[in-house]
Amino acid sequence: MTSPEPSPVHKPTFASNCPIIGVGASAGGLEAYQQFLSSVTREQKLAYVFIQHLDPTHESLLGELLSRRTEIKVVTIAGGEKVEPATVYLTPPNAQIRIREGSLQLEPFAEPRGRRRPIDYFFTSLAEDQGRNAACVVLSGTGADGREGLRAIKAEGGLTLAQQPDQAKYAGMPQSAVDSGFVDLVLPAEKMAPLLGRYFGRGSLEEQIEAESHGDFLEQIVKTVRYRTGLDFSNYKRGTLLRRIARRMLITNSKTEESYLRLLVSTSDEVEKLHEDFLINVTEFFRDPEAFRFLDENVIPKILDGKGAGDKVRIWAPGASSGEEAYSIAILLLEHLKSKDVIPKIRIFSTDIDRKMIEVARNGVYSAKIASAMPENILNEYFVGHQNGYRICKDVRDLVHFSAHNVIQDPPYSDIDLLVCRNLLIYFDADLQSRMLKTFHYALRPHGYLFLGTAEILTNIEKYFRIIDKKAKLFERLEGKAPPRDLPMPAQFNERSLTSDQRNSAGSTRILEQSVRDKVIGNFAPPHIVISKRGEILYASERTGAYLEFKPGVPSLNIENLARQDLQRQIRILINNISDPGQSGRRFAQVGNGRDEAQRVDIYAERISDENILIIFKDKSVGLDSAPILQDDDRQVIDHDDAELIRNLESDLSTARADLRTTIEELETANEELKCSNEEMMSMNEELQSANEELTTINDELQQKIQELAVLNADLANYLSSTNIAVVFLDDEFQIREFTPASQDIFHLIESDKGRALTDIGAVVDVERVKDIAVWANENNDEISIELQETNGDRFFLILAAPYIDQDDEEFGVVISLVEITGVKNSERALEDANAKLVQQFQELDEIYASVPQGMARVRQDRTISKANDAFARMFALLLDSVTNMKLSDVVSRGGSEIEGIVNSVFESESAISNREVEFRESGDGEKTRVVFVDCYPVRKEDRVDAVGLILRDVTGQRITEAELERVMRELQHRVKNMLANVLALVRQAEHSDRPAEETINVLSSRISSLANTHRILTQSDWRAAELKDLLAAEISDVYGSNRVTFKGPDIELGPRATLSFAMSLHELATNAAKYGAFSEAEGGLDVSWGIHDVGEGPTFVFNWSEINGPKVSKPTRFGFGTTLISSSIEAALDGSVEFFYESTGLRCCLRAPLERLRDGLDQSMRDNTAP
């Protein structure tokens, strides 16, 4: 039946990570594909599978041609690909495509060439695998491939599109799709991709609508559809309707409920599309095979059992859609009738509210897809080949009568043996399901059978039916009176289907209904109808099914067509005899009840207005005595005339029947022969049509390829005519096939030379040598090039020979290209000279780098060192090999960041920096400070700074020498000043001496000599220090002999001030010993010792002078100049102390001074040597 959406048992099991669009085309498909792809973008994130009718023996160029027309990836399916967004997948030749769990699978064709339907096959698998995540598009092509696939996609809630037939190069396929009624939108191919992007980009609008929608919105939608179409969907399940409405909102790009409702009210076309979406047709031959097998084995035999030639078998299939299930029942009946001698009259009523589906069912033409689900013997016996697939044979079609009928609103058929209503009730709410069960119970004869769909579960069915098989959903009608039924008033009919009389009276229908109802209920209770003056039925009460009957063909509501044949004549007489309002009449008729019994029916008619007549049916004449009965005489006259007429007609009919029987037999024989011929012709036609479609596709591809080749050839011709390159084309015998104008400057060629051997042509180069390389290229299938000089000139040519490869990838001669390279050769020579000079310059530069004492380096843009000399590496305590390619920052990392800053400044300013002094600490254990002068200059290349040259002049030694000279000058100045001060002090002391002048001068000279000797010792150490032992040797042992002197003590270095103080003190002590002490005696001697002691006040230097074997000394009454000089030298200069001891063996003197004062002027290393 026409049902709102797919059966729950057929829900798709898998959805890909992106929407998948199936696009089918045949003849003219290339152009349509290109138009379609012109608006495809990556941002849409859709995947496309192009299904094309292709010649299985011809390699397709489709991928190559389409890849140039789109920015997304184009691939030919190899099998097993997982579908990805922004990709076009192309079908290969000689295979059909199926999608399973989002993966594309290649399968061999099951049908012979001519009956293949690859588009239907893929669309169907796409619907099963992806459901609402899929869409399909039918483009240019002949035939009807894709029609059934559209149906499958739409049944699963997917989107269906078709190209505008007038835009398609071949309109057959898109027109067939449009005619099927399954297409959501008909658009130009180039407008489809943006719509698909919007449709799938909106997200799950269905869930949003279901969550936010309220009853008023749905009620308004249903009312609008009912008003425009006459079909009432108010008792359909809410969720089903909302999903269909949401789908239409996506297609029409309606963003809110209000905007869609406005569109629906203002656009009748949208009402039609929504109405068609509510009525998705889902059916097939022998759907649910197990259920049909049970029906075939257990129910059909019981229906036919005991039926004779005069009996009838009545079967009703309401909601039969395109007729597959009705035809399936007919086939089962014919199979059973093969074994019977007596055949009853069989009538199968197949009804549906969708008139388009009724026309499809009447035609009985179905796609080739049915062959895969149909037993071969059934297919061969009951179907014939057709250009669009298969057509049901005439014997089957003759059993089935199709008509438009609304099972919810229209009177049902009656006295039915088998009622087939499969997967319709699941879309009704509980109230409507209950009403339908009452209708079915009423329509079936006692013990009639009800065959429902496997997905239908009805809670109250056992009230009216007995379960025969729960799994097959087969039921038997229970005995008993049919429950009351309510047939809606015709005001609910589609106003477009009403006659003019009905439209004129539509406004007063409800008032009429009420007045009629009151009158009938007040006076009578039998079944009744109201008709117009033209005989159209305007109203029908309950239980009128026993008196009214639909006839085959387009349904009519006229009483003469709808009344049972037994009643027609009496009703006609009554209508003709009551012309005025209020006038009435009554007649009776004998009516067969189907059980070889006759029943009297009283018919009462009354004209209740100028426009309307009330007709009442009664099985007995009870309560109708007040109505006048028409005169028997009138009836007898009429009956007599009719009887005579009937006898004549029957005589003529018998003769006509005999003639007709003979004619029929002859026609049947001829028809069988024509049928066989027709089947052969249809088979041949299908194969020819398929071949034609494939050839058309190939032709389209070749035409486009030819156009591209024409453009390419034109480009090549223009290139060859305009280029200055000489090109000669030789065939496999080395004869000239073609040449460019530039080649005439080298070979003396004219147009007539084509076909001549190359060696027959004069040239400015060695032709034999040219032929040799051509032969080599041809034999080795490889390129070769040589340089030749002009035979009698200075020009040079580069000769390139390459094999000529034709379109079949085979060799066919040689292509010789000749390019004059005289300028290149001259440039090469100049370049060689320049290179030689450059090499020499580089050598000179290397020599300069190696020989100069300055550090030199070149720094690249990335601040790495490209070249450096050994002096540069040594400055940073690195090896020359390791410096190259190092980062400058790594080389100067030990405090030389200022150098890196200078280099960066030169790169930025592109100007040189000179004589910038930089001080940094040299790497290594000593960490010496190094001072350099930096010169930095840019090295330019093509008007930009390519590198920076760096020169480092090391002035560290110079700076040290300068500092040392400065120190020496300051020290010299200080020493001279001190020396002069000492001499001046000695002179002044001598002035106050009471000695004779000569002696005073001698003493003064001696002291000055000692002072000079001390200065000599200090000068040897740059006036930094002097060893105590050196002073003792100079003043004592070297003067008085080492055999008379003993020294004992550690090595101690004295600072410059301490050296002078001790030297003067030793000189005075030794002079005094020579005059008055131990050295004045021959046996006298001197014992000197020293050391460093710490008694809690810090390290103290202690010096002991002890004379031995000298004259006895006594403490003087006054101290002379020498004693005063010793005291001032030790106490004043060194913060020390002096003690004199006058003993019998000679003078003993003890000198003490803080160790720190002795080390004044020493550097750290000397201080360490003097440590206690």
Secondary structure, DSSP 4 states (H G I P E B T S, - for coil): -B-SS--GGG------SS-EEEEEE-TTHHHHHHHHHTT--GGG--EEEEEE---TTS---HHHHHHTT-SSEEEE--S-PBP-SSEEEEPPTT-EEEEETTEEEEE--SSPTTS--HHHHHHHHHHHHHGGGEEEEE-S-SS-TTHHHHHHHHHTT-EEEEE-TTTSSS-HHHHHHHHHT--SEEE-GGGHHHHHHHHHHT--HHHHHHHH--HHHHHHHHHHHHHHHS---TTB-HHHHHHHHHHHHHHTT--SHHHHHHHHHH-HHHHHHHHHHHT-B---TTSSHHHHHHIIIIIHHHHHTT--TT-EEEEEEET-TTSHHHHHHHHHHHHHHTT-SS--EEEEEEEES-HHHHHHHHHTEE-GGGGGGS-HHHHHHHEEEETTEEEE-HHHHTTEEEEE--TTTSPPP-SEEEEEE-S-GGGB-HHHHHHHHHHHHHHEEEEEEEEE-TT---TTGGGTEEEEETTTTEEEEPSSPPPP--PPPGGGS-GGGS-HHHHHHGGGHHHHHHHHHHHHHHH--S-EEEEETT-BEEEE-TTGGGTB-PPSSS---BHHHHB-HHHHHHHHHHHHH--STT-EEEEEEEEE-SSS-EEEEEEEEEE-SSSEEEEEEESS--S-TTSPBPPHHHHHHHHHHHHHHHHHHHHHHHHHHHHHHHHHHHHHHHHHHHHHHHHHHHHHHHHHHHHHHHHHHHHHHHHHHHHHHHHHHHHHHHHHHH---EEEEE-TTSBEEEE-GGGGGTB---GGGTTSBGGGS-BSS-HHHHHHHHHHHHHHTS-EEEEEE-TTSS-EEEEEEEEEE-TTS-EEEEEEEEEE-HHHHHHHHHHHHHHHHHHHHHHHHHHHHHH-SSEEEEEETTSBEEEE-HHHHHHTT--HHHHTT-BHHHHTTTT-HHHHHHHHHHHHH-S-EEEEEEEEEPSSSS--EEEEEEEEEEEESSSSEEEEEEEEEE-HHHHHHHHHHHHHHHHHHHHHHHHHHHHHHHHHHHHT--S-HHHHHHHHHHHHHHHHHHHHHHHHTTTS-EEHHHHHIIIIIHHH-GGGEEEE----EE-HHHHHHHHHHHHHHHHHHHHHSGGGSSS-EEEEEEEEEESSSSEEEEEEEEEES-------SS--HHHHHHHIIIIIHHS-EEEEEEETTEEEEEEEEEHHHHTTT--HHHHHHT--
